[in-house]
Amino acid sequence: MAAGVNVTCGLDDVRNIFFPYGRMDMLEVAMITSITAHLTTPEQIQTAFDMPRYRAAQTLGLAEYQWKVGAPANIVLFAAENAQKALRLQPLRRYVVRDGRIVVTNEVKHSISLSCPKFHNILLTDT
């Protein structure tokens, strides 16, 4: 990269003899790349985050891989403020959009049960 070479990452193995962990998850691939290539400064983490996205699109010659009116609407949306949090937390992919159509939705539901048998004698008060 320092010499101006466009470096990307990707995955073509899904749970096979070559790589039994593959899930075809590019966010996971970017995290693994960041770890194995020692890309750990904020700038390097952003680079690892961009490798299976913008850098891969550049390698493949995908001129329409950008945010602009009229470009193909293909996007994965998740809750993360920046590349470092995205790679570290590997958040749930809330929406996957392909050709402008939502093809996957996920949601998180939280519930709390105060009726745990081990703690049945605990009295909750405002004191």
C-alpha positions as CSV (number, residue, x, y, z in Angstrom):
1,M,0.0,0.0,0.0
2,A,2.9,2.4,0.8
3,A,4.1,1.8,-2.8
4,G,0.6,2.8,-4.2
5,V,-0.6,-0.8,-4.8
6,N,-4.4,-1.2,-4.2
7,V,-4.7,-4.0,-1.6
8,T,-8.0,-5.8,-1.1
9,C,-9.3,-8.7,0.8
10,G,-12.2,-11.2,0.3
11,L,-13.3,-14.7,0.9
12,D,-14.2,-17.6,-1.4
13,D,-14.3,-20.5,1.0
14,V,-17.4,-21.2,3.0
15,R,-17.0,-23.9,5.7
16,N,-14.8,-26.2,3.6
17,I,-11.5,-28.0,4.0
18,F,-9.5,-24.9,3.1
19,F,-11.2,-22.6,5.6
20,P,-13.8,-24.2,7.8
21,Y,-14.8,-20.9,9.4
22,G,-16.0,-19.0,6.2
23,R,-19.3,-17.3,6.5
24,M,-19.0,-15.0,3.5
25,D,-19.2,-12.0,5.8
26,M,-17.1,-9.2,4.5
27,L,-17.2,-7.3,7.8
28,E,-15.7,-10.4,9.5
29,V,-13.1,-10.7,6.7
30,A,-12.1,-7.1,7.2
31,M,-11.7,-7.7,10.9
32,I,-9.6,-10.8,10.3
33,T,-7.5,-8.9,7.8
34,S,-7.0,-6.1,10.3
35,I,-5.8,-8.5,12.9
36,T,-3.5,-10.7,10.8
37,A,-2.0,-7.8,8.9
38,H,-1.5,-5.8,12.1
39,L,-3.6,-2.9,10.8
40,T,-4.4,-1.4,14.2
41,T,-4.1,2.4,14.1
42,P,-7.4,4.2,13.3
43,E,-6.2,5.0,9.8
44,Q,-5.2,1.4,9.2
45,I,-8.4,0.1,10.6
46,Q,-10.3,2.3,8.1
47,T,-8.1,0.9,5.3
48,A,-9.0,-2.7,6.4
49,F,-12.7,-1.7,6.6
50,D,-12.4,-0.4,3.0
51,M,-10.5,-3.3,1.6
52,P,-13.5,-5.6,0.8
53,R,-15.6,-2.6,-0.2
54,Y,-14.1,0.4,-2.1
55,R,-10.7,-1.2,-2.7
56,A,-12.2,-4.4,-4.0
57,A,-14.6,-2.5,-6.3
58,Q,-11.6,-0.5,-7.7
59,T,-9.7,-3.8,-8.4
60,L,-12.8,-5.2,-10.2
61,G,-13.2,-2.0,-12.2
62,L,-16.7,-1.3,-10.7
63,A,-17.0,2.4,-11.7
64,E,-20.6,2.6,-10.2
65,Y,-19.5,1.6,-6.7
66,Q,-20.1,4.9,-5.1
67,W,-22.8,7.0,-3.4
68,K,-24.6,9.0,-6.1
69,V,-28.0,9.4,-7.6
70,G,-28.6,6.7,-10.2
71,A,-25.9,4.3,-8.8
72,P,-27.1,0.7,-7.9
73,A,-28.6,0.7,-4.4
74,N,-26.6,-2.1,-2.8
75,I,-25.8,-1.6,0.8
76,V,-25.6,-3.3,4.2
77,L,-26.7,-1.2,7.2
78,F,-25.6,-1.7,10.7
79,A,-25.2,0.3,13.9
80,A,-21.6,1.5,14.3
81,E,-20.2,5.0,14.5
82,N,-16.9,4.2,12.7
83,A,-14.8,1.5,11.1
84,Q,-13.1,0.6,14.4
85,K,-16.4,0.0,16.2
86,A,-17.8,-1.9,13.2
87,L,-14.8,-4.3,13.1
88,R,-14.6,-4.7,16.8
89,L,-18.3,-5.1,17.6
90,Q,-19.3,-7.0,14.4
91,P,-22.8,-5.5,14.8
92,L,-26.0,-7.2,13.6
93,R,-26.7,-6.3,9.9
94,R,-30.0,-4.5,10.3
95,Y,-30.8,-4.2,6.6
96,V,-29.3,-5.6,3.4
97,V,-30.4,-3.8,0.3
98,R,-29.8,-5.3,-3.2
99,D,-30.8,-3.4,-6.3
100,G,-32.8,-1.0,-4.2
101,R,-34.9,-3.8,-2.5
102,I,-34.6,-4.7,1.2
103,V,-33.7,-8.4,1.0
104,V,-32.8,-9.0,4.7
105,T,-34.0,-7.3,7.9
106,N,-32.8,-8.1,11.5
107,E,-33.9,-6.6,14.8
108,V,-32.7,-7.0,18.3
109,K,-35.2,-7.4,21.2
110,H,-34.2,-7.1,24.8
111,S,-36.1,-8.5,27.7
112,I,-35.4,-8.7,31.4
113,S,-36.8,-11.2,33.7
114,L,-36.9,-10.4,37.4
115,S,-38.3,-13.8,38.3
116,C,-35.1,-15.7,38.4
117,P,-35.4,-18.5,41.0
118,K,-31.9,-17.9,42.5
119,F,-32.8,-14.4,43.4
120,H,-36.5,-14.9,44.5
121,N,-35.9,-13.4,47.9
122,I,-34.5,-10.1,46.6
123,L,-36.7,-7.1,47.2
124,L,-36.3,-4.3,44.7
125,T,-36.8,-0.8,46.1
126,D,-36.1,2.8,45.3
127,T,-34.0,3.4,48.4
